[in-house]
């Protein structure tokens, strides 16, 4: 387990190990670079996104966790290379406020000033930020989203390299994360996903809290009490 002094223990899983990252971002920078790459290689429903989107995509989906909550990220390593990761947050509402002021607003300013004017994904980010296009989570009712904030305040994202799936890596990362959430007295954890991974999460004790349609596809909110 990870303690407040930045030490970690390694949990063996055959030739694959999993561990929690430390507060010390510079010390973990090679792993964060690999997490960014893996995020982009699995960001399209488990497959790779277009190469020209990688920089901005990783900035949106990895950088907030690296900057604000690095100690709530977990990695699976094979020969010191990242083959799976989990980014998490024990208090989603607090995290959203922090991200809005310290990342979203500065990033909007950079876009306005032209830095990302022609970067794929930047235009969609601006539209979502100003409510001109809907975020997937907004497809669920306000009542459900409020209930999730209270009863399932933590959230997670997990991705595993294609060549290492169905080996129990995702399960191990999630179990490690849930154990640390319990130790921090967190009430519950939630996530949003498409139809494909729903059964996987249900096997881990998550229940379906709601379903909705987003861009012609079914999406689900799932939660687990701790």
DOVO-476010 format. One record per residue: x, y, z of N, C-alpha, C in turn; residue in one letter. Coordinates in steps of 0.02 Angstrom, whole numbers, plus 50000, padded with zeros to 5 digits. Example, Ala and Ser with C-alpha at 12.3 -4.5 7.8 and 13.67 -1.06 7.14 Angstrom:
! DOVO-476010
506604971650390506154977550390506604983550390A 506424988850354506844994750357506455000250394S 
! end
This chain:
! DOVO-476010
500424994050000500005000050000500445006350000X 500125011849986500475018349981500365022150046X 500895025050074500805028950134500945036350120X 500845040450170500895047650161501615050050152X 502095045550158502795047550148503025045850078X 502565043650035502735042549965503015035749950X 503015031049998503285024449986502735020049956X 502935015149916502455010549886502685003449899X 502214998849896502394991849895502164988949830X 502504983949805502354980849741501974974449754X 501414973649719501004967649727501144963049668X 501464957249678501624952949621501004949849590X 501004949049524500474945749487500814942149429X 501154936549445501554933349394502144937849378X 502244939049314502784943549293502554950749289X 501934952049308501654958749306501564961249378X 501754967449391501664970349456501214976449451X 500864977949505500454984049507500674988149566X 500644994749559500804999049615500465005749607X 500435009249663500155015949665500715021049654X 500575026249616501075031349603501155035949664X 501705039549664501885043749721501685051049710X 501695054949765501585062149760502115065449716X 502715062649715503285065649681503225064749606X 502915069549573502815068949500503455068449461X 503955072549474504585072049434504895065049438X 504855061949496505145055249503504765050149462X 504135051449449503715046749412503625048849339X 503965053949316503825056749250503875051649193X 504345046849193504345041949138503705037849136X 503425036149195502805032349197502215036549173X 502215042949191501675047249167501695047949091X 502285048249061502335048548988502035042148957X 502165036448988501885030148962501135029848972X 500885032649027500165032849038499825036948983X 500125042648967499845046848913499805042948848X 500335039448832500345035548770499815030148770X 499775026448825499285021048830498575023748828X 498465029548859497805032748855497585033748783X 498045036248742497895037648672497835031348631X 498185026148650498155019848614497535015748630X 497175017848683496575014248703495965018848708X 496025025048686495525030048698494895029748656X 494895025548604494305024848562493985017948574X 493625017548630493285011248648493775005448650X 494365006748677494875001548683495395001448628X 495255005148573495725005548518496055012348515X 496525013348469496895019748466496485025348435X 496605031348459496325037148426496805039448372X 496585044048329497015046548275497635049948305X 498205048748274498845051148301498855058648311X 498525062448267498545069648273498155072248333X 497765067948365497375069948424497745068548489X 498305065148487498605062448548498775067948599X 499115073148579499345078148627498765081148666X 498245083448631497695086748665497275081748704X 497185075848677496785070648711497105068848778X 497755067848779498105066248842498075072048890X 498095078148863498055084048907497385084148943X 496845082048910496185082148941496085076348989X 496325070348971496135064349007496665061949057X 497285064249050497815061949096498085067749138X 498205073449107498555078849142498215081149207X 497545081449211497245083649275497425079049333X 497455072549320497625067849373498365068349391X 498785069349341499495070049353499645076349394X 499305081849378499445088149411499145088649481X 498535086249489498165087549551498125081549599X 498115075449572498025069549616498475063749592X 499115064949585499545059549559499545053349602X 499435054249668499465048549713498855044049709X 498345045949669497755041749659497765038449590X 498355037549563498445033949500498835027449514X 498645022249478498935015649488499165013049420X 499715009249419499975006549356500094999149363X 500024995649307500244988649300500854988649256X 501384985349279502024985549245502244978549224X 502484978149162502804972049138503504974049114X 504014971449147504704973249132504784980849133X 504494984049184504544991249196504164995549145X 503784992549101503374996249053502644996149075X 502295001649066501595002149086501154998349036X 500794993349061500334989549018499614990549040X 499504994249093498834996049116498885001549167X 498355005349174498355010649224497645012149247X 497595015149305496955017649331497075024649358X 496685029449335496685036049363496045036849404X 496115039549464495535039949507495525046349548X 494975047249584494875053349623494385051849679X 494555053249742494095051649796493515056549805X 493565062549777493045067649784492955071049716X 492485068649677492405070949608492185078249604X 491765080449650491535087349649492105092249662X 492515090649712493095094849728493585094849670X 493695089049640494145088349583493915092549524X 493255092449511492985096349455493095103749465X 492995106249526493115113349539493855115149529X 494285110949555495005112149548495205112249475X 494945107449437495115106949365494845113049327X 494245115349345493955121049309494385127249316X 494605128749377494975134949389495705134449368X 496005128749380496725128249371496935125049305X 496445122349267496635119349203496185121649146X 495525121049156495065122549101495115129949080X 495085134549127495125141649109495785143549076X 496365141449103496995142849069497025139748999X 496745133748992496765130448927496315134148877X 495735136548899495305140548855495675146848832X 496035149948877496415155948859496945154348807X 497285148848815497795146848766497485145648698X 496885142648697496545141448633496345148048600X 496075152648641495875159248615496485162848585X 497055162148617497665165448594497985161848535X 497705156148516497915152848454498375146948462X 498565145148523499045139748531498775133148504X 498135131648516497845125348495497305126448441X 497365131848404496835133648357496685128148307X 497205124648284497105119448233497215112448261X 497215111848327497315105248358496665101348360X 496645095248333496035091248337495815090248409X 495185091448422494905090648489494815097248526X 495195102348507495155108748543494475112048532X 494225111848471493575115048456493025111648496X 493025104948498492515101348536492555102848611X 493165103648636493255105348707492945112148722X 493045117048679492755123648689491985123248688X 491715119548641490985118948636490695115548698X 491025110248723490775106948783490825111348844X 491365115148849491475119448907490925124748912X 490725127448855490225132748854489515130148845X 489425123548848488765120548843488465120648774X 488885121448722488635121648653488555114648625X 488865109748657488745102748641488745098948707X 488385093448708488265090048771488835085248790X 489005085248854489455080148880489065073748892X 489395068148887489045061648895488695061248962X 489025063649016488725063149083488085067049089X 488015072449049487415076549051486805073149021X 486905067248992486335063448965485915060349021X 486215059849080485845057149137485475062749173X 484965060949209484555065949243484955069649296X 484745075749311485065079749362485005076249430X 484425073149443484325069749506484825064049515X 484945060249461485425054749466486125057349478X 486305062649442486985065349450487095068049520X 486585071149549486645073649618486705067849667X 486325062449655486365056649698487055053449695X 487345053249636488015050449627488525054549666X 488475061149662488935065549698488945064049773X 488355062549801488295061549873488495054349892X 488235049449856488315042449877488915038949847X 489155041549790489715038349755490225043749734X 490525047249781490915053149764491555051749725X 491845045949733492465044349696492305042249625X 492795042749580492715040049513493365037049489X 493335033549433493935030349406493895029849330X 494495029449300494575027649230495115022249228X 495005016949191495505011649188495595009449115X 496215008449095496375006149027496945001049030X 496894995948988497404990748985497614989848913X 498264989048902498534987948835498204981848804X 498064982248739497694976948705498014970048714X 498674969748713499014963248719499014960348789X 498734963948838498754961648907498054961248938X 497554961348897496874960848922496694953648939X 496174952848979495934946349002496464942549042X 496874946249077497374943349122497264945449194X 496714948749208496564950949276496884957549296X 497194961049248497534967249265497044972649286X 496514973649246496024978649264495714977349332X 495554970949345495274969149410495754970849466X 496394969249459496884970549511496964978049524X 496994982049471497044989249479496454992049518X 495854989749499495244992249532495224990049604X 495404983849618495394981349687495884985349731X 496474986849704496944990849742496664997849758X 496355000849707496065007449715495495007349766X 495045002449761494485002049807494725001149879X 495244997149888495524996249955495775002749985X 496105006749944496365013149969495805018149981X 495265017849941494695022149954494365020450020X 494305013950034494015011950099494435014550156X 495095014050148495545016450201495475023950213X 495235027550162495125034750167494405036450184X 494005031350201493305032250222492865035450168X 493005033750105492595036050049491975031550045X 491385034550034490755030850037490645026349977X 490845028549918490705024649858491065027549798X 491045023749743491395025649682490945024549622X 491005028849572490595028249512491015028749449X 490705027049393491005028049328490455028349276X 490635030849217490195030949159490535026949103X 490145022949067490445018849014489925016948962X 490165014248906489725011448856489495004448876X 489165000948830488874994448847489394988948856X 489944989148819490404983448818490694981648887X 490934986448927491244984548990490774983649049X 490124984449038489644984249094489694977749133X 489714972149099489724965749134490364964849175X 490914967349149491544967049186491474970649252X 491194976649252491124980349314490604977249360X 490094974249333489594970949375489904965049412X 490364961549380490704956049413491144958449471X 491324964849469491724967749523491294971049576X 490644970149572490204972649624489874979249609X 489974981949550489634988149531488914986649511X 488474991349523487784990749500487614996249451X 487154994949407486934999949359486485004949394X 486685011249392486295016549424485805019749375X 485975019649311485555022649261485835021449192X 485425022449141485645021949072485355027649032X 485665029148976485445034748934485705033548864X 485495037848818485725037748749486165043848736X 486735042648705487185048048688487465046848619X 487305051348573487535050748504487355044048473X 486755041648488486505035548458486735029148491X 487085029548547487335023548581487105023648653X 487065017748683486875017148753487475018448798X 487385022448850487895023448900487595022148968X 488035020449016487805018349081488185021849137X 487845023149192488185025349253488175019349300X 488755017849329488815012249375489115014749440X 488935011449495489195013449559489295007449605X 489735008349653489845003249703489945006549771X 489545004349820489625006849888490235003549920X 490575007149963491165004649996491065003850070X 
! end
